[in-house]
Amino acid sequence: MSAVLDREEYIEQAYFFRTFRERLAENVPSQEILEQIHEEILTTTRLPMAIQFLATELKHSGLLGTGFEVLKHYFTPFQTFVIQQAEKENVKFTMLGALLVLEREALYRANQPTAPGLFVYQFETISRNRLGYNDGLTAMAKDPFYSEDWRIYIDTVRRQVGAIEFADLVYYRSEFCVLEQRRRDPNFEPQLPPLFGEKEGKIAKASRGRDPLFLFAALQRQLGYPEVPRPRQRDDLQTRFEVIQTKMRELEQRIKLVEGELRGSVDLSQFGKPEILQDLPPDDD
Protein backbone atom coordinates (compact mmCIF):
# COMPACT_ATOMS: atom_id res chain seq x y z
CA MET A 1 0.00 0.00 0.00
CA SER A 2 1.20 3.52 -0.78
CA ALA A 3 2.31 5.88 1.97
CA VAL A 4 1.94 9.61 2.48
CA LEU A 5 5.02 11.04 0.77
CA ASP A 6 7.25 13.98 1.61
CA ARG A 7 6.32 17.37 0.20
CA GLU A 8 9.23 17.34 -2.26
CA GLU A 9 7.85 14.15 -3.83
CA TYR A 10 4.53 15.82 -4.62
CA ILE A 11 6.27 18.91 -6.02
CA GLU A 12 8.26 16.72 -8.39
CA GLN A 13 5.16 14.66 -9.24
CA ALA A 14 3.33 17.85 -10.23
CA TYR A 15 6.25 18.80 -12.50
CA PHE A 16 6.30 15.30 -13.98
CA PHE A 17 2.57 15.24 -14.76
CA ARG A 18 2.64 18.76 -16.21
CA THR A 19 5.70 18.19 -18.39
CA PHE A 20 4.42 14.80 -19.54
CA ARG A 21 1.11 16.43 -20.51
CA GLU A 22 2.72 19.34 -22.36
CA ARG A 23 5.05 17.10 -24.40
CA LEU A 24 2.28 14.61 -25.12
CA ALA A 25 0.21 17.51 -26.50
CA GLU A 26 3.15 18.25 -28.82
CA ASN A 27 2.87 14.67 -30.18
CA VAL A 28 6.06 13.44 -28.52
CA PRO A 29 5.71 9.63 -27.97
CA SER A 30 5.10 8.58 -24.36
CA GLN A 31 8.13 6.27 -24.37
CA GLU A 32 10.42 9.07 -25.49
CA ILE A 33 9.03 11.42 -22.83
CA LEU A 34 9.65 8.92 -20.05
CA GLU A 35 13.16 8.14 -21.26
CA GLN A 36 14.05 11.84 -21.11
CA ILE A 37 12.11 13.28 -18.20
CA HIS A 38 13.56 11.13 -15.42
CA GLU A 39 16.84 13.02 -15.94
CA GLU A 40 15.06 16.29 -15.07
CA ILE A 41 13.53 15.16 -11.78
CA LEU A 42 15.18 15.95 -8.45
CA THR A 43 17.35 12.95 -7.59
CA THR A 44 16.74 13.23 -3.85
CA THR A 45 13.22 11.93 -4.54
CA ARG A 46 12.13 8.43 -5.53
CA LEU A 47 10.32 9.66 -8.63
CA PRO A 48 13.20 9.19 -11.15
CA MET A 49 13.32 5.47 -10.30
CA ALA A 50 9.54 5.25 -10.61
CA ILE A 51 9.65 6.91 -14.03
CA GLN A 52 12.34 4.50 -15.22
CA PHE A 53 10.15 1.58 -14.18
CA LEU A 54 7.13 3.14 -15.96
CA ALA A 55 9.23 3.37 -19.14
CA THR A 56 10.14 -0.31 -18.84
CA GLU A 57 6.52 -1.31 -18.21
CA LEU A 58 5.33 0.80 -21.15
CA LYS A 59 7.72 -1.09 -23.43
CA HIS A 60 6.41 -4.37 -22.11
CA SER A 61 2.64 -3.79 -21.99
CA GLY A 62 2.04 -0.60 -23.94
CA LEU A 63 0.20 0.81 -20.90
CA LEU A 64 1.10 3.22 -18.12
CA GLY A 65 -1.62 2.03 -15.76
CA THR A 66 0.01 -1.35 -15.17
CA GLY A 67 3.20 0.39 -14.07
CA PHE A 68 1.30 2.64 -11.66
CA GLU A 69 -0.41 -0.43 -10.22
CA VAL A 70 2.86 -2.28 -9.60
CA LEU A 71 4.30 0.82 -7.89
CA LYS A 72 1.42 0.89 -5.40
CA HIS A 73 3.80 1.71 -2.56
CA TYR A 74 4.58 5.00 -4.35
CA PHE A 75 1.55 5.98 -6.46
CA THR A 76 -1.85 6.01 -4.77
CA PRO A 77 -4.71 3.76 -5.92
CA PHE A 78 -6.59 6.87 -7.05
CA GLN A 79 -3.68 7.97 -9.27
CA THR A 80 -3.62 4.48 -10.78
CA PHE A 81 -7.40 4.55 -11.26
CA VAL A 82 -7.27 7.89 -13.11
CA ILE A 83 -4.53 6.72 -15.49
CA GLN A 84 -6.25 3.40 -16.17
CA GLN A 85 -9.54 5.12 -16.94
CA ALA A 86 -7.80 7.32 -19.51
CA GLU A 87 -6.32 4.23 -21.19
CA LYS A 88 -9.67 2.50 -21.62
CA GLU A 89 -11.11 2.13 -25.09
CA ASN A 90 -14.16 4.19 -26.05
CA VAL A 91 -13.86 6.52 -23.05
CA LYS A 92 -13.97 10.31 -23.51
CA PHE A 93 -11.60 10.86 -20.58
CA THR A 94 -8.27 11.56 -22.27
CA MET A 95 -4.73 11.03 -21.06
CA LEU A 96 -4.15 14.78 -21.28
CA GLY A 97 -7.11 15.29 -18.96
CA ALA A 98 -5.91 12.58 -16.58
CA LEU A 99 -2.42 14.10 -16.32
CA LEU A 100 -3.90 17.54 -15.59
CA VAL A 101 -6.10 16.04 -12.85
CA LEU A 102 -3.07 14.37 -11.25
CA GLU A 103 -0.93 17.50 -11.61
CA ARG A 104 -3.44 19.62 -9.68
CA GLU A 105 -3.90 16.93 -7.05
CA ALA A 106 -0.12 16.71 -6.52
CA LEU A 107 0.11 20.50 -6.18
CA TYR A 108 -2.65 20.44 -3.59
CA ARG A 109 -0.94 17.65 -1.63
CA ALA A 110 2.26 19.70 -1.61
CA ASN A 111 0.57 22.70 0.02
CA GLN A 112 -1.14 21.92 3.35
CA PRO A 113 -3.90 19.63 2.08
CA THR A 114 -6.93 18.70 4.17
CA ALA A 115 -8.93 15.49 4.06
CA PRO A 116 -12.19 17.33 3.16
CA GLY A 117 -10.44 19.22 0.33
CA LEU A 118 -8.83 16.10 -1.11
CA PHE A 119 -12.05 14.10 -0.80
CA VAL A 120 -14.15 16.69 -2.63
CA TYR A 121 -11.50 17.09 -5.36
CA GLN A 122 -11.32 13.35 -6.00
CA PHE A 123 -15.09 12.91 -5.82
CA GLU A 124 -15.69 15.77 -8.26
CA THR A 125 -13.09 14.30 -10.63
CA ILE A 126 -15.05 11.05 -10.71
CA SER A 127 -18.40 12.81 -11.03
CA ARG A 128 -17.46 15.40 -13.65
CA ASN A 129 -15.68 12.88 -15.89
CA ARG A 130 -18.12 9.98 -15.28
CA LEU A 131 -15.36 7.59 -14.26
CA GLY A 132 -17.56 5.31 -12.15
CA TYR A 133 -18.39 5.82 -8.49
CA ASN A 134 -17.92 2.25 -7.31
CA ASP A 135 -14.35 1.72 -8.54
CA GLY A 136 -13.40 5.36 -8.02
CA LEU A 137 -14.52 5.57 -4.40
CA THR A 138 -12.99 2.18 -3.68
CA ALA A 139 -9.65 3.54 -4.89
CA MET A 140 -10.10 6.72 -2.84
CA ALA A 141 -10.73 4.76 0.37
CA LYS A 142 -7.31 3.08 0.03
CA ASP A 143 -5.46 6.40 0.10
CA PRO A 144 -3.22 6.50 3.21
CA PHE A 145 -3.94 10.22 3.61
CA TYR A 146 -7.38 9.37 4.99
CA SER A 147 -7.95 8.25 8.57
CA GLU A 148 -10.03 5.19 9.45
CA ASP A 149 -13.09 7.41 10.05
CA TRP A 150 -12.67 8.85 6.58
CA ARG A 151 -12.27 5.42 4.98
CA ILE A 152 -15.51 4.28 6.59
CA TYR A 153 -17.22 7.46 5.42
CA ILE A 154 -15.97 7.05 1.83
CA ASP A 155 -17.31 3.50 1.78
CA THR A 156 -20.66 4.84 3.04
CA VAL A 157 -20.71 7.41 0.23
CA ARG A 158 -19.92 4.65 -2.28
CA ARG A 159 -22.98 2.69 -1.14
CA GLN A 160 -25.33 5.66 -0.84
CA VAL A 161 -24.34 7.99 -3.68
CA GLY A 162 -27.26 8.33 -6.06
CA ALA A 163 -29.75 7.41 -3.34
CA ILE A 164 -28.84 10.33 -1.06
CA GLU A 165 -28.02 13.82 -2.29
CA PHE A 166 -24.30 14.63 -2.11
CA ALA A 167 -25.01 17.90 -0.26
CA ASP A 168 -26.69 15.88 2.49
CA LEU A 169 -23.78 13.43 2.64
CA VAL A 170 -21.56 16.42 3.47
CA TYR A 171 -24.01 18.32 5.71
CA TYR A 172 -24.88 15.42 8.03
CA ARG A 173 -21.17 14.77 8.74
CA SER A 174 -20.33 18.42 9.41
CA GLU A 175 -19.78 20.48 12.55
CA PHE A 176 -22.51 22.83 11.34
CA CYS A 177 -25.06 20.02 11.56
CA VAL A 178 -23.92 19.27 15.13
CA LEU A 179 -24.29 22.94 16.07
CA GLU A 180 -27.81 23.06 14.66
CA GLN A 181 -28.78 19.93 16.58
CA ARG A 182 -27.38 21.37 19.82
CA ARG A 183 -29.49 24.48 19.41
CA ARG A 184 -32.51 22.18 19.74
CA ASP A 185 -30.93 19.83 22.27
CA PRO A 186 -27.90 21.11 24.22
CA ASN A 187 -27.04 17.55 25.22
CA PHE A 188 -26.92 16.25 21.66
CA GLU A 189 -23.90 14.09 20.82
CA PRO A 190 -23.40 12.78 17.26
CA GLN A 191 -23.21 9.02 16.78
CA LEU A 192 -20.43 9.54 14.21
CA PRO A 193 -17.64 12.15 14.41
CA PRO A 194 -18.03 15.18 12.12
CA LEU A 195 -15.55 15.17 9.24
CA PHE A 196 -16.37 18.51 7.61
CA GLY A 197 -16.12 21.91 9.25
CA GLU A 198 -18.83 24.41 10.06
CA LYS A 199 -18.37 26.36 6.81
CA GLU A 200 -18.49 23.22 4.64
CA GLY A 201 -21.72 22.18 6.35
CA LYS A 202 -23.32 25.59 5.90
CA ILE A 203 -22.44 25.63 2.18
CA ALA A 204 -23.70 22.06 1.76
CA LYS A 205 -27.04 22.86 3.41
CA ALA A 206 -27.48 25.89 1.18
CA SER A 207 -26.77 23.70 -1.87
CA ARG A 208 -29.53 21.16 -1.25
CA GLY A 209 -31.69 20.44 -4.26
CA ARG A 210 -29.15 21.95 -6.66
CA ASP A 211 -26.65 20.48 -9.09
CA PRO A 212 -23.67 19.11 -7.09
CA LEU A 213 -21.36 21.02 -9.43
CA PHE A 214 -22.62 24.23 -7.81
CA LEU A 215 -21.59 22.86 -4.40
CA PHE A 216 -18.12 21.99 -5.69
CA ALA A 217 -17.74 25.49 -7.17
CA ALA A 218 -18.89 27.17 -3.94
CA LEU A 219 -16.37 25.19 -1.87
CA GLN A 220 -13.64 26.22 -4.29
CA ARG A 221 -14.61 29.91 -4.14
CA GLN A 222 -15.25 30.14 -0.42
CA LEU A 223 -12.70 27.77 1.08
CA GLY A 224 -9.97 27.49 -1.53
CA TYR A 225 -10.66 23.86 -2.41
CA PRO A 226 -8.66 22.69 -5.46
CA GLU A 227 -10.43 23.14 -8.78
CA VAL A 228 -11.03 20.07 -10.93
CA PRO A 229 -10.17 20.58 -14.64
CA ARG A 230 -13.27 20.82 -16.80
CA PRO A 231 -13.25 18.56 -19.86
CA ARG A 232 -13.22 20.49 -23.10
CA GLN A 233 -16.31 19.94 -25.18
CA ARG A 234 -14.86 19.91 -28.67
CA ASP A 235 -16.06 18.04 -31.72
CA ASP A 236 -14.31 19.63 -34.67
CA LEU A 237 -11.96 18.37 -37.36
CA GLN A 238 -8.87 19.34 -35.37
CA THR A 239 -10.06 17.31 -32.37
CA ARG A 240 -10.79 14.28 -34.51
CA PHE A 241 -7.38 14.59 -36.17
CA GLU A 242 -5.68 14.69 -32.73
CA VAL A 243 -7.57 11.56 -31.66
CA ILE A 244 -6.49 9.75 -34.83
CA GLN A 245 -2.87 10.80 -34.25
CA THR A 246 -2.99 9.47 -30.69
CA LYS A 247 -4.45 6.16 -31.82
CA MET A 248 -1.79 5.86 -34.55
CA ARG A 249 1.00 6.37 -32.02
CA GLU A 250 -0.51 3.69 -29.78
CA LEU A 251 -0.77 1.26 -32.71
CA GLU A 252 2.82 1.93 -33.78
CA GLN A 253 4.01 1.28 -30.23
CA ARG A 254 2.13 -2.01 -30.01
CA ILE A 255 3.30 -3.14 -33.47
CA LYS A 256 6.91 -2.53 -32.44
CA LEU A 257 6.34 -4.60 -29.31
CA VAL A 258 4.84 -7.49 -31.31
CA GLU A 259 7.65 -7.36 -33.89
CA GLY A 260 10.21 -7.48 -31.09
CA GLU A 261 8.54 -10.51 -29.54
CA LEU A 262 8.40 -12.31 -32.90
CA ARG A 263 12.11 -11.73 -33.42
CA GLY A 264 12.75 -12.87 -29.85
CA SER A 265 14.52 -9.58 -29.15
CA VAL A 266 12.45 -8.50 -26.18
CA ASP A 267 14.50 -9.28 -23.09
CA LEU A 268 13.04 -7.59 -20.03
CA SER A 269 15.81 -8.99 -17.83
CA GLN A 270 18.16 -6.42 -19.30
CA PHE A 271 16.31 -3.76 -17.36
CA GLY A 272 17.00 -5.43 -14.04
CA LYS A 273 14.89 -4.75 -10.96
CA PRO A 274 14.69 -1.01 -10.22
CA GLU A 275 15.71 0.07 -6.74
CA ILE A 276 12.20 1.36 -6.08
CA LEU A 277 10.95 -2.23 -6.33
CA GLN A 278 13.53 -3.77 -4.02
CA ASP A 279 11.23 -3.67 -1.01
CA LEU A 280 8.41 -5.55 -2.72
CA PRO A 281 7.96 -9.20 -1.67
CA PRO A 282 8.63 -11.82 -4.40
CA ASP A 283 5.69 -13.24 -6.34
CA ASP A 284 4.32 -16.54 -5.03
CA ASP A 285 4.64 -18.17 -8.42
Secondary structure, 3 states (H helix, E strand, C coil): CCCCCCHHHHHHHHHHHHHHHHHHHCCCCHHHHHHHHCCCCCCCCCHHHHHHHHHHHHHHHCCCHHHHHHCCCCCCHHHHHHHHHHCCCCCCCCHHHHHHHHHHHHHHHCCCCCHHHHHHHHHHHHHHHCCCHHHHHHHHHCCCCCCHHHHHHHHHHHHHECCECHHHHHHCCEHHHHHHHHHHCCCCCCCCCCCECHHHHHHHHHCCCCCHHHHHHHHHHHHCCCCCCCCCCCCCHHHHHHHHHHHHHHHHHHHHHHHHHHHCCCCHHHHCCCHHHCCCCCCCC
